[in-house]
Amino acid sequence: MSSRNNLPLLAFATAALLGIAVALALLVAPEDVDQGVSQRIFYFHVPIALTAYLCFGLGAWKALRLLWVGGERRDLESYTWIHQGTIFGALTLITGSIWAKASWGVWWSWGSNQLVLFLVLFLFYCAYFMLRFSVDEGARRERICAVYALFGVALIPVSFFAIRLASDFIHPTVFTREGPQMTGTMFGTFLVCWAAITLLAYVMYRIELVGKRTDANLRELREALS
């Protein structure tokens, strides 16, 4: 079975896993003692943020491969991963703001370095698209975008460790050297949600990639016929 033919099956499996994740997060996982029901958004906010980091990282990896061995295919793959990263980055900011407002009474705190650093990372990759579509198609654009994507990846560990080292009320530490600070049911629910969100990002990446490649093939066909 070709990779394109198994995409509907993969999408169905993703939808099923997402349904299980939602049921576990809303109905099975116990309610947090301090935050109450608002803490349940944790099961989606944190996996979405981790998935955003992953997408940006994969976009940078494809960019590195482009610079190392070349190939127009890798440029498209890098672009698509970064596009997915910005989608999940926006969802990270939205879900984080909702959680903060529900639990601590603030939508945003400019004094929180980890929030500002993630916003900088997100805006940096948003600017990637402005750069990409301001340069004519071709090898030059591919190289410029690849270099830009590689510069952005340096912000990922800075943003991630800023959150890990934070001690303010916006980002309480859940995972420590002693392990996850939650019950077994909570941790299991988190893992299922993380797997579901990651798989969703992969399916979205595959769907977008198929669409862009089909569009490129049709454009080449029209040019050949004309």
N, C-alpha and C positions, 0 to 999 in steps of 0.2 A: 504494500500500500504506500503510495507516495505521500510526502509530507503535506501536500496540499489537500489530498483526499481525506487525511485523518483529522483535519482541522475541525470539521463539525463535531466529531466524536470528542475531541479535546475540549471544545467549547461546552458541550453538554456536561462533561465531567466537571468542568470548572463551575458551571451553574449549580450542579448538585453539591459540590464541596462548599460553595458560598452559602447555599441554603443551610447546610449542616453547621457552618460557622456562625451564622446569624442565630440559629436556634440555640446553640451552645452559649453564645455570648449573652443572649437575652433571657433564656429560660433555665439553663442548667447551671452556669457559673454562679457561685454565691455572691450576694451583694456585699460590697465593701463596707466595712464598719464605719470608716470616717467619711467617705464621700457619698455613700449610698448608690442610688441607681445611676448617677451621672458617671460613675467610674467605668461603666460598661463600654463607653466609647473608647476606652484604652485598648480594647481588643481589636479595634480597627485603626485607631490613630497611629499606634506604634508600628504595626505591620505596614501600613501605608507609607510611613516615613522611611522605614528600612527598605521598602521596595523602591522608593524614589532614589535613595542612595545607590541601590543595585543598578537601576536603569542608567543613571548617570555614569556609573563605573563601567558598565558594559559599552555605553556609547564611547567612552574614552578608550576602552580596549580595542574596539573596532577602528577608531581613529588611529591608534598606534599601529595596528596591523596595516592600515592603508598606507601610512608613511613608510612602513618597513618593507612591505612587499607589493604595495599598489593594489589596484582593482577598484573599478567603479562600484562593484557590488558592496564593498565594505563601506564606502561613503554613504550609500543609501541605508545600510544597516546601522551605522553610527547615528545618522540623522533620525532614524525611526526610534532607536533606543532613547535618545535625548528627548524626543517628542513625548514618549511615554513618561520619562522622568519629570518633565514639566507638568504633565497631567497629575501624576501622583504627588508632586511637590505642592501643587495648588490644593489638592485634597488634604495634604498634611496640614497646611496653614488653616484651612477651613475647619477641619475636625479638631485641631488643637485649640482654635479660638472658641469653638462651641464648648469644649471640655473645660477650658479655663473660666469661661463666663458662668457655666453651670456650677462649677465646684468652688471657685475662688472669687467670683464677682467681677472679673476683668476680662475683656476681650483680647487685650494685648498689653504687653509691658515693654516699653522701649529701653528700660533699664536692665532687661534680661539679655545678657550677651548671647546666649544660645539661640534665642528666638531671632535676634537680629542677624546672627551668622547664617541661620538657615534661610532667612529672607534674602540675604546677599547671594547665597548659593543659587536660590531659585531665580532671582533676577538676572544673575550672570548667564544662566542657561536660557532665559527668555531672550536675552540680547543675542544669543547664538543665531536665532532665526532672523533677526534684523540683519546680521552680518551675512548670513547665507543668501538671503534674497536680494541683497544689494550688490552682489557680485554675479557676473555672467556665468552660466553653466560651463563646466569644463574642469580640466585637471587643476587649474589655479584655484578655483573655488573649493575643490575637494581638499587641497593641501591647507588652505587658509582655515577652513572649518575644522579640519583634523587638529591643527595646532591649537586652535581656540578651545576645542573640547578637552585636550590634554591639560591645558592650563587650568581649566575648571575643576578637574579631578583633584587638584591639590586642596580645594576647599572642602572636600568631603570629609577627610579625617579631622580637619579643624572643627567643622560643624558637629561631627559625631562625638568627639571627645569633649567638646564644650558642654554638650548635653549630659554626658556621663559624669563630668566633674561638677555639674551645677548642684547647688545646695539650696536653691530658693524654692518657694512654694509652687512655682509654675511647673517645674520638672522634678518631682520627687524621684529619688533613686529606687528603682524596682529590682534591678539586677545588680548584685554585689558579688564580691569574691566568695561569699558564703553560699551563693546560689540565688535563685529567684525568690524574692520576698513575697510569696503568695502561696496559696494552697495548691495541692496537686491538681485539683479540678480546674482552678484558675489557669495554671500553667499549661495544662493540656488544651484548654480552650484557646489560649493565646497561640499555641503552636499550630492548631488547626486553622485559626484565622490567618496566621502568617502564611501558611502554605496556600490557602485559598487566594489571598491577595496577590502573592507572588505568581501563582498560576494564572490569575486574571491578567496580570501585566504581560505575561508571556503570550497569552492568547491574543490580547490586543495588539501586541507587537507583530505577531504573525499575520493577523488580519490586515493591519495597515501595510505591512510589507508586501503582501500579495496584491493589494489594491494598487500600490504605487508601481509595482513591477508590471502589472497588467496595463496601467495607464501609460507607462513608458513604451511598452510593446505596441500599443495601439497608436501612439504618436509616431513611432518609427514607421509603422505600416502606412499611416496616412501620408507621411513625407515621401515614402517610396512610391506610393501610387500617384502622387501629384508630380 
